[in-house]
């Protein structure tokens, strides 16, 4: 596997094993991003 695939796999493991259970423990199952058209970061998303 290449570096990108390794990083993607690590990110997926973190989400499934750590972040998603943490969200669920708080009674949440999703994350929302507030869109601001004046911010260049959100234009990419």
Secondary structure as GFF3:
##gff-version 3
##sequence-region A 1 45
A	DSSP	alpha_helix	3	14	.	.	.	ID=ss1
A	DSSP	pi_helix	15	19	.	.	.	ID=ss2
A	DSSP	alpha_helix	20	25	.	.	.	ID=ss3
A	DSSP	alpha_helix	40	44	.	.	.	ID=ss4
###
